[in-house]
């Protein structure tokens, strides 16, 4: 790093020094099997995105004939002044050099292997070759093709049992849809004994550090009128110290104890010895007479560690194969100890499970084997065949699970040691790690690290904020509570009452509400897989150092810019972030019909207030008085710029006067680009979207789309109602009706992006209602409708707020450069519709309503920013400083700008927003007082 403040952190990355100081021998890699070669041949997609981007840069530079100054006369030079040098963070990735700066590509750093690991290329290749060369039919049929399928499936069963060091004589394999389905099977089939006057009934005990799918078993138990008890890890240790409970030999009660071999929250590995101790009665989770069975949740454990069922004979073991191999998803298994199998009961019977049954009489005889009884219908036999190729690849690439266990633990221990050593200059720790082990051995700790990032005062930085910053470094991790509320409560100190309070505050599992009253609702988790490398760990550690220990004068760390688009020296920079301002021609102004010649009935340009009458003028005076009451009002506020974004996530179209439609500015975000699966693309996935520049021509009723190196293409503003085929798409969890704009523009976009894309438009007949509600005091029946925007009809930002951010960013430049981030560039990053010249920074967040000319808007609240603000809208290059500085200055909540909704009061005449119009804000405190008289006056005018 550039400054002394970061050098101590850099020393932590010395892996050799760490390895030499370790008391135990640490294994890294797989012996003669090259980890580097494995990454390049099997997981090249982790670097392919950067290679594709590099190629795109080169092609653009060749096409527009840019000659860059030679900065590295290396023999490996490619193109004009672009050299490829070995990467220090990535695994053999090319690193472009050139221009005034240097950029490194580290590739994708994937650190969510506890969520789902990655499949190797050879597994997929061999699997598809298998399918192409062989014919597999339904294993329930009797023909020779189906016999091949049946035999292959049985071979895979044997392979699974061998992997877990057991045999068909000891265990049976029941294929399920995943580990959750396997847990559900046990819950529904276990012979629970209900409570009665003569019996205390069965007990279901589970460790509080359990996955949601385990805790969910208790609802089945409750329905059977049996008892569920949560036991903490401390309870289990205490039970072990107390020893065996007196047993009644004649007691026939059956109980079930479930615990994870490895916590999916913290990576803690609980003793496999508990299996034998609980089953033998030496340890009892609760003091009740009866016989205990053990359900071992092994889904997280077996991803990176061998499990020997010959030594630790759990009764039921659920697993998911995608967590081990990455592919196939949607397939798991329940390994059932054959001694416990006869206990399992079953009510429903499906295809293939019956030895005989009658359709017209209650007669059913199940098949004999537990496998045949519980695999209802046709199993997913092609996915099961993929499992065989998963085992082949895993053993060929690593030599076995013990090697994986040692390799992944070394990475975890190294990362844990480095993280633990990071401190601010005042001595405060940078992270708080949630653990139950000291990371001393893979026997007690898996390759999982759970933590929260702290500021130098010890306050937690919300996990959502960390996640967004990590994505800017192309690091993919996991945040939240990881479907393990019990562990989350225990480690974060969240009481049951607080969980309920958080729910009342609007926080639900899986959202990004990361702090409530300054306290964390979740944390950050990184986890390693068998293909993880030292470079992955170091890239993550450098990310923490760069974002927490970098001094204000540091330059951006290596790898902080994304080569998704031409460099700053490329011609693409000469393309403006927004087009020249466009003034609406006078002959485009509609008449009293309220419908513009270019618009359709679903996009009526509307007037939000009646024509100026005496009552209206009085209302305007009251607005001006309310606006004048705002603290710090030193002069008139006016609209300085207007932007619309016809294509979602593409470049802005700047205008000076523009009609207002039902959804906001007419044609704002009416179109969006989708991938081959119909999924909306944004700049977060495809930064080059900002280089697509749309122009709206209202007179010719067309949108012209331009991009560097491409011929312009025209798209009609409205669909052909006879030919348009309506399809469903999704925007921010909302279903929207859209239609495809045709193959011509799809080919144009696909050529530009280098992958299949389509342009779709929201159907004119579809109405998408806003989730954010307008004020309760407004007239009934008002429902704001949206285009393809994320939250609201309009976004407003204040130039005073931009100026404050610019000053903070410019002071970060140790070379004294002026306007490191020009105002117009910063404005373009926030992609607002309305820019106003405020008098104070962030005063807009205190507004409750505003009027712009005759138009009145309700302020719905601040816009919570994502990492898109880090993308330079001229070039598509990323710079983390904008997001990080805003996060620091705004107390870690990256709010910037406010959402607006217009109050649709009159549809009788067209209306416009114009640059130069006066902005009259009303403070939140005055809104309620103002609404009542305003509403009465509106009613008087309407009558």
N, C-alpha and C positions, 0 to 999 in steps of 0.2 A: 504494500500500500504506500501511498505517497507521503504520509506523515508518520511521525514517531508514535502517534496515538494508536496506530494500527499494527506496528511492528511486533509487539508482544503477542498479538493474536496470530500473526503470521508464523511465529515460532511454534505455536500449538499444532500446526499442520505438518510438522516433521514426523512423518510416520516411522521412519527408521529409528529415530531417537525413542519414540514411544515403544516400539517393538523391542528395542534393546533393553529398555528399563523394566520390561515386564518380567515378573517372577516366573510365570509359566510360559511354555513355548506356544507362540501364537502362529496359527496356520493362516496363510492368505493365498487364495487361488487353489488350483487343482493339480499341483505337481507339474508333470511334463505337459499337461493340457494347458495351452495358453489362454488365459482369461481375455487377453486382448483379441486374439483370433476369434474366440467365441463371440465376443461382442460385435465384431465386424461382420462375421458370417451369419450369426443367428439373430442378432438384435440390431441390425443396421438401421432399422427404422428409427431408433433413438437418435441417430445422426442424420438420417436422410432428409429431414426437413431443412436442416441447415445446408446440406449439399444442394438440394433443389433450389433454395433461395440464392445460393451462390451462383448457380448456373443461370438463374433468372437475371441476376445482376449483370453477369457477363454478356448475356444476349442483348440486354437493353443497351449496355455500353457500346457493343459492336454496332447495333442498329443505329444509334444516334451519333456514332463516330466520336465518342469522347476520348480524348487522349489525356491520360493522367500522368503526372510527373512520376518518373521511375524513382521509387523510394527504396527498393530492395532488388538489386540486380542478381537475384538468386537464379540458379539454373532451373528452378522449378516455377519460374514466373509464368503466370497465366494471364492472357489478355493485356490490357494497357496498365502497366504498373501494379498489377495485382499478383502477389506472391503467395504461395502456399507453404506454410511452415508448420512443423509439428505443434499440436496443441498441448498446453500444459494442464488444462482442466479436463478436456474431453479425452476420448480414447481413440487417438489417431485421427482426430477430425482435422480437416484443413482449416487453417487460420488465415484469412485474407489480411493483407497489409496494404496500406496505400493512403494517399491523400494526406490531410493534415493530422489525422489521428490514427489510431490502431484499434481494430476490432477483433475479438476472439469469439469463436463459436464453441460452446461446450456441448452442444446437443441437448437433448431432453434429459433432465435428471429426474428419474422416476423413483420416488421414495414412499410408495404406498403399497408395498408388497403384502402387508397384512390385510389390505383390502382386496387386492387381486394381483397375483404375480403376472409376469409376461410370458407368453408362449414363445418357444424358439421356432425359427423359420423352418428347420428341418422336420419338426413334428407336423407342421401344417402341410409341408410338401409331401412327406411320406404318407400322410393320411389321405390326401387327395389322390395321390398316385394309386394307393390301395383301392380307393373307391372307383377309380377309372379302369383298373385292371380286373376287378372282381365284381360279381353281382351278388348283392346281399338282399335277401327277402325277409318277410315276416318270420321270426323264429317259431311262431305257433303253427306254421304250415309244415307239411310233411315232405315237400319236394326236396330235391338235392340242393337247390340254391338255399332254401331255408335251413337245411341241415348244416350247411357251411356257416350260416349266421349263428345258429345255435351253438355249434362247436366253438366258434370264435369267441362268443360271449362267455362261455364256460371257461375258456382259456384265460380270459381277462379276469374272471373271478379268482382263479388260481393265482394269477399274477398279483392281484391285490393282496391276497392272503400271504403270499410269499414276501411281499414288500413289508408286511407287518409281522414277519417272523412267526407265522402260525400256519395251520393246515385246515383243510375242509373237515377234518375230524373234530377240530376244536371250535371253529367259527364258520358262520354262514354269511354271505354277502347279499344284502337286499338292496337293489338299486333304487334310488329315490331321485327326486328333483333337486336335491341339495341337502346340506346338513340341517337346515331348518325343517324340511320335510321329514328327515330322519328323526329329529327330536319330536315332532308332532306324532309320528307313528308310535313311538314309545309311549308318549302321553296317553294316546287313545287306546293302546293295546295292553298296557300294564294292568294287572288284576287288582285294582284299588279296592280296598275294603272300607265301606262306608261306616261312619260313626253310628253307634246305636247304644241303647241303655246297657247292653252287655259287652260293648267293645269300644275301645278308644279309636279304632279305625286305623287306616294306613297313614303314614307320614311321607310327604315329599319334602325333602330338604335340599336346598341349593345354596351355593356360595353367593354372597352378595356381589362378588366380582364375576358376574356371569353375563353372557350375551342376552339381549332381549328375548331371543327365541327360546332360551332356557327358562327365563322368568315366566314366559307365557304359558308354560305347562301348568302353572298353578290354577289357571282358570278351568282347565279340564278337571283338575283335582277337586276344586270347589264344587263343580257340577256333580261330582261323584260323592259329595258330602264327606270328603276326606280332608286332611289337614296339611297345609303348606307352611313351611318355616324357612326363613332366610337366615343363614349363619354366616358370620363374618370370618375372614381368615384367622383373626385372633381367636374366635370361638373354636375353630378347628385345632389350633395349636393348644389351646387350653384343654380341649377334650382329650387330646393325645397325652397330656401330662396327667390327667385324672385317671386314665386307664380304662379298662373294660367296665361295662355296666352289667350288673347282675342280670342274668338271662333266665327267662322262664322256659324250660324245655318244651312245654306243651303249647306254647304260644304260636299260633299259625299266621300272625299278622305279617304282611309283606310291606317293606318300606323301600323307598328309592332315594338315593343320594346322588346329586349331580354336581360336578365341579369341572372347571376347565383345566386341561393339562397346561395350557398357557393362557394368561390373560390377554385378551385382544386389546385391552386398554393400555397396560403398562409393559407387557411382555414378561411379567413375572411367571416363572414356571413352578407350579405347585407340585408337591411330592407325588410321584406315581405310587409310592409305597402306601398312600392313603387307600388305594384300591383294596389291597389285601387286608389292611388293618380294619377297614370298615366292614368288609364282607365277613371277616372272621369274628367280629364283635369286639376286637381289642380297642377300637375307637368308635364312639357313637356320636353322630352329629347332634342328636338330642337323646335324652335319657328315656327311652321307651322300650318295652320288650318287643321282640319280634326279630325277623330276619331282614338284613339289609342287602339290597342290590345296588350296584354302582353304574351310573351312566356317566361316561367320561367324554366330555366335549373336547374332541381332539382336532377340530377344524383348524384352529390357529397353530397348534403345536406341530402338526405333521407337515406343515409347509416347509419347514427348515430343519426338522429333526427326525431321527428314526424313532419308531415306536415298536417296542418288542412286546407283543401280546402273549408270547409264551411265558414271559416273566411277570407281566402285569395284566392279569386276566380280568379286565373289566367285563361287565355283562353286556353293555351296549356301548358302541363307539360310532358316533356320527362323523362323517367327513364330507368335504366338498372338493371335487377334483380341480376346479379352476384355481383354487388357492394353492394347489401343488404344482400344476402344469401351466396354468394360464388359459388352457383350452382343454376340453369343452366347458362352456358355462351351462348352468341349468342341469347339472348332473352331479349327484352325490351318492352316498351309500350309507347304510347302517350295517355295521359289523356286529353280529349277534353271537354271543357265547352259546354254543349248542346246549349247554346245561340249563340256560335260562329260557331258551326258545319255546319249550312247551308251555310256559306260563302265559305267553302272549295270546290275547283274545282278539277276535275280529268279528265285526258285525257285517259290514258291507262286503260283498264279493263281486269282483269284476272278471273280465275275460281272462282266461288262462289260469284262474285260481281254483276252479271247481273240478273235482273228480267226477261228480255227477250232481244234477239238480233237476227239478221239475218246474215248468213254467206255471202250471195251474195248481200246484200243491206246495205247501211249505216243506220242501225236501231239498236239502243241500248237503253234500259231502265235500269238504275241502281236500285239496291235494295234501300229500304227506309232508313234503319238505317245507320248511319255514320260508324259504325263498319263493317257492311257487305260490304259497298261500298269500304272501303280502305284496307281490308285484302285480298289481291290478292292471289289466290291459297290456297292450304291447309296450315293452320297454323301449327306451331310446337307444336302439341297438347300434346305429351309426355313431352316436356319441360315445358309446361304450367301446367301439373299435378305436376311436380316437384316443382313448385312455391308454390302450396298448402302445400306441406310438409315443404317448407322453412318457411312459416308463422307459421306453427304448432311448429316447432323447436324453432324459435325465441321467440315466446311467452312463450313456456314452460321453456326455459332456462333463460330468462331475465325478464319476466313479462311485457315486452312492451318497446316501443321506448323511452319513457321518462326516464326509468331507464338506457337505453343505453346512452342516451344523457348526463346524469349526470355522469355516470361512466367514459366514454371516455373523458369528459372535465376535470375531476379531474386528470386523467393521463397526459393530455396535459398541464394543468396549472402547475402541479408539475414539469414536464420535462422542460417546458419553464423557470420556476423560477430557477431551478438548472443550466440550461445552461447559463442563463443570469448572474449568479453569478460566473462563472468560469473565472479566470484571471491568467495571467502569473505572475511570481515574479516581473516583472517590471510594473505591473498594467494593461497591455494591455489585452483586452478581447480575449477569446479563440474562440468565434464564433460571427458572425454578423447575427442577426435574422431579416428576412424580414417579416414585419407585418403591419397591419393597425388597430390593436386593442391592448389593454393592457392585453389581456387574463383574463379579469375580470369576464366574464360571458359567458355561452354557447349561449346566445342570439346574441353575437357579434363575437364569435370565435368557430370554429369547432376543432376537435382533430387532427390538422395538424400543424406541425412546419417546416418552411422553413428557411434554414440558409446556410452559408458557414463557413468553418473552417479557422481560421487565424493563422499565425505564430506570434511570439512575436514582430515582427516589423509591424504587421498590414497587411501583404500581404496575399492574398487569396491563400489557398491551393486548387488545382483543385479538382472538385467534383469526377472525375474519380479515383483520388488517394484515396480519402476518401472512395469511394465505395469498392475499392480493399482491403483496410485495414479492413473495416467493415466485409467483407466476411470472413476474417481470424478469426474473432471472431464469425462467424456464425450468423451475423446480416444482415438482408436483408432489404434494404431501397431503395429509388428511387432517381435518379439524373437526371440532365438535365434542360429542361424548361417545362416539363410536358404537352406538347401540349397546352401551354398558352404563346405564344410569347409576348402578350401585357403586362401581369403581369411581365414577366421576364424582359422586357425592362424597365418597370416603376421602379421596385425595384433595378435592377442592374445598372440603368443609362445607358443603351445601346441605342444609337440613331439609327434612321432608316438607316443612312449612315453606321454606324458600322455593322449593321446586314448584309447589302449588302457586306461590306468589308470582313466580316467573311466568307461569302459564297465564295467570290473570293479566300480566303485563304484556302478553302477546307472544312470548317465546315458546316455540315448540321444537321438538327434536328435528334436527337437520337444517334449521334456519341459520341466519348469520347474525342473530342478536347475541353478541359475544360478551357484552358487559351490561350488567344491571346494577345500578347504584355503585358503580365502580368495581364490582366483584365479577370474576369470570364465571360464565355459564358453561365453559368447556375449555379445551386445550388443543395443543398441536401434537401430532404424532408423525414420526418418521419411522420407516421400517425397511429392512433390507431383504433382498432375495438372493437366490444363488448366482445370478448374473450381475449383481451389484459390484461396483468397483471402488477402489480407494478414491478415484477421481470423483465419483458421485458424492462420497462423504466429504471430500475437501471442497467441492463446489457448494455444498450446503453450508459448511462452516464458514467459507468465505462470504457467503450471502449474509449470515448472521453478523459477521465482523463488519462487512461493508455498510450494513444498515444500522448497526448499533454503535460501533466503535470508530466509525470514520469521523474524523474531525471536520468542522465546517469548511475548511479550505481544501479538502481532498478533491481530487478529480474523480470522475466516475471510475469504478473498478473495471478491470478487464472483463469483457463479456457482458457489459451493461448495455450495449447497443445491439439492436437486432438487425441483421442484414436482410430484412424482408423486402427491401426496396433499394433503388439506387442510392449511393452514398451522397453525402452533402455536396461533393464536387460534381455529381452527375447533373445532366440537364434537367432531370425531373424536378430539381429544386427550383428551376425557373418557372415551373407551373405554379400559379398562385394557389394558395390554400382555399381561397374563395374566388369566384368569378367577379368580373366587373359588375358594379351595381346595375340592376335593371329596373327601369321605371315602367310601370304598367301603361301601355298606350291608352289614350283617352277613349278610343272606340271600343275598348274592352270593358268599359264600365257599363254594367247592366242597368236596366231601367227598373221601374217599380215592381217588376215581377219577382225580384229577389233571386233570380237564377241567371248566372253568367252564361254567355253564349258558349263558352268552352266547357262548362261544367255539366254534370249529370244530376239527376234529382237527389242522389245520395250525397252529393257534395255541394249542396246549395250554399252560396255565400250569404251570410245572414247578418242582419243588423242586430246588435245586442241591446240597443236602446231605441225607443220611439224617436221620431223626428223631434228636433229641438222645439219644445213648447215652453211656456212659462214655468210649468211645474218642473220640467227637466232642467231649465236654467237654475231654478232654485236648488234642485238636487245637486247640480254641479258646484254651486256656491258652498253647500254644506260639505261636499267632498274636499274642496279646497281648504276650508277651515280645519277639517279633521287632519288633512295632510300637513297643514302648517303647525299642527300641535306636536309633530314628531320632533324628538330631541335632536338638536344639531342641524336643523334645516337652515342652509345658508344660501339657497337660491333654487331656481327652477330645475327640475330634472326633466330630461328629454330623452327620447329614443335616438340613439346614435347609429345603430346598425340593426338590420333585419336579415335573418337567414332562414331559409328552409332547406330541408334535406330530403329531396324527393325520393331517393333510394336510401333505405335504412343503412347506416354505417358508411355510406359513401360521402363524397365531398359536398361542401355547402354550396348553395346557390344564393348569392347575396342580392337583395332587392332594396329599393327605396320606398316602394309602395306596393302592397300586395293584398288581394282579397282574403277575407276570413271565411272559412267554411265550417261545416258542422263539427269537424274533428280538430279544428285549429287553423293554421295557415293552409290555404288551399293547396293540396297535393303534397303537404309535408309528410314525409315517410309513408307514402302510399304504396311504394314498391319495396321489395327486399330481394336479396340474392340468396339462393338456397343451394345446398350441395346435392349430390346425386340421390341422397335419401330424403330430400325435401326439408332438411334442417337449416334453419336460418343461420347465415354466416355473419359474424360481427368482426370488428377489427381486432378483438381479443384473439380470435383464431386466424384471421387473415388480414394483417395490417395493410396490405396493398389495396384494400377496399377504398381507402382514402384517396387513392389516385384515380378513381373513377369519378368523372365530373359530369353530372347531369345538368341540362339547361331546359327550362320550361318555356315553350313558345305558345302563349295562350291564343294568339291569332290563328296560327296554323294547327292548333290542337295536337301538338306533338311534344315529346321529350327527346332531346338530342343528347346522346351519351358519348363522351370523349375520354380518351386515355392516351398517354404517350405511346407512340409506336403503333397505334391502332387507327383505322379509318373510323370517322364518326358514324354512329348508327342511330336511326330514328325509331321511336316507339310511340304509338298513339296514346293519347291521354286517357281514352276510355276504351272499354272492351267492346267487342262485337257481341252483343247479347245473344245472337243466334249461334255463334261459333264458340264462344267462351265456354270451356269446360271447368266447372267449379270443383275445387279440391280443398281439402282441409289442411291447414298448417297451424303452427303454434308460435305464439309470441308471449314470452313471460308467463308461461303456464296457461295462457288463454288460447282457446281454439278460435281460429279465424277462418272465414271462407275466402279463398283466393282463386285466381285463375292464372294459368301459365301464359306468359307474353310471347311465346313462340320459339321455334327452333333457331331462327336467325339470330336473335339476340342471345340465346343460350350458347350458340357456337361462338359468338363474339366474346362472351364472358369466359367460356371454357378455354379459348385460345389465350386470353390474357392471363388467367390464373393458372393455366397448365393442369387443370383438372375439371371434371364435368360440373357445370353450374347451370342454373336456370334463374330467370328473372320472373317473379310473380308479383301480382298486384292484388290488393284487398278488393273484394267484390263490392260494387257500388250498392248492392242490395243488402249487404251485411252490416249489422250494427253491433259494435263492440262497446259495451258499457264500461265506464271507468270504475276501478275498485275504490279509488279515493272518492269519498262522498263530498258533495257540496254542503254548505252550511245548513244546519237544521232549521234556520229561520227563513230560508228561501221559500218561494212559492212552491206548493206541491206539484209533482209531475216533472220537475226539472231533473233530467238525467244526462250527465255529460257523456259524450261518445268519443271514442279514440280511433285514430288510424293505427299504424303499426308501431307506434311509440311504445316505450317501456312503461311509463307511469302516468303521464298527464299530457294535456294538449299543448302546453307551452313550457318552455324553460327560459327563465330570465336570469341574467347575470349583471353585475354592477361593475363598472370600470374601476371604481375605487377599490373594490376587492381584488381585482386583477392587478392593480398597481401595487398593492401591499404585497401580494405574492411575488410579483416581479422583483420588488426590492429585496425581499428575502432570498430569492434565488440568485440575484446578481451579487449579493454580498458573499456568496459561496465561491466566487471566482477569485482565486488567489492571484491571478495575473492582472487583475484590474480591468478586465475587458468590460466595455460598455454594452448593455443590452445583450447579455448572454441569452436571454429569452425575450425577443421583441414582443411588444404588447399584442400585435395582431396575431402572432403565432400562438401566444398563450390563450387569447380569446378563442381561436379556432379549436384548441384542444378540448374546450368545455362544451362545444357543439350546442350552443344556446340558440334560441330563436330571436329573443329580444335582448338587446344590449342597451343599458341605460347609464347615464353619467351620474352615479350616486355621489352624495356628499361625504359619506363615511363608509369605510370598509365594512362589509357584512351587515349594513343597516337593513338590507332587504329581508333578512331573516326575522326582523321584528315587525314586518308588515303583515297585515291580515287581509287587506284588499288593495287593489290599485285600479286607477282609471287611466286609460290612454286615449285622449280625445274623448269621443262619445262612448268608448267601450269600457266595460267594467269587468274586472277579473277577481277571482278569489285566489288568494295565496294558500296553497295546500301544504306547504312545508318545504324543508330543504331537500336538495338532491344529494343523496349519499353516493359518492363517487366510486367508480371501479378503476381498474388499471388502464382503461382506455385513455385517460387524460395524459398518460405517459407517451402517447404516440404523436409524433410530429406530423401534423396533417399535410405538410408539404411533401414529406419524403417517406413517411411510414416508419421511420426509425424510432426506437424506444429510448427513453431517458427516464430512469427511475427517480431522479431528483425531484420532479414535479410532485409526484405522489408522496414521496417521503417528506418533503418539506411541508406540504400541506397537512400531512398527518401530524407532524411535530407541532406546527403552529396552531392547529385547531384541536389540540388535546386528543389526538389519535382518532377522532371522528372526522373522516374526510368528507365534510359537507361543503358544497360550493354551488351557489345558485339556488333558485327557488322554483318550484313547480307552480304553474298557473292553470286555472280552468276558467273559461269564459262563462258568464251567466246568460244563457240563451233566453232572452226575453221577447224578441220580436223577429219573425222570419219574413217580414213584408218588404224589406229593401236591402240592397247589397251594402256591404261595409268593408272598410279597409284598415290596415295598419300602415303607418307611414313613418319614415325617418323624420325627426324633428318634432313629432307630436309630444305634447307635454305629458309627463308621468306624474300622477297625483296619488301618492301612497296613503293608506290609512293604517295606523298602528293596530296591532292585535287588540290592545286594550279598548280601542274606540270602535271596533267592528260591531260588537253586540249592540252598543248604544246607537250606532249609525244605521244598522240594518232595519230596525223597527220603523223609524220615520221614512226611510228610503222605500221600504216595501209599501207603506201606506200611500206615499206619493205616486209610486208606480201604479198602484191599483186605481188611484184617482185618474191618472193619465189614460190608463187602459179603458176606463169606463167612459 
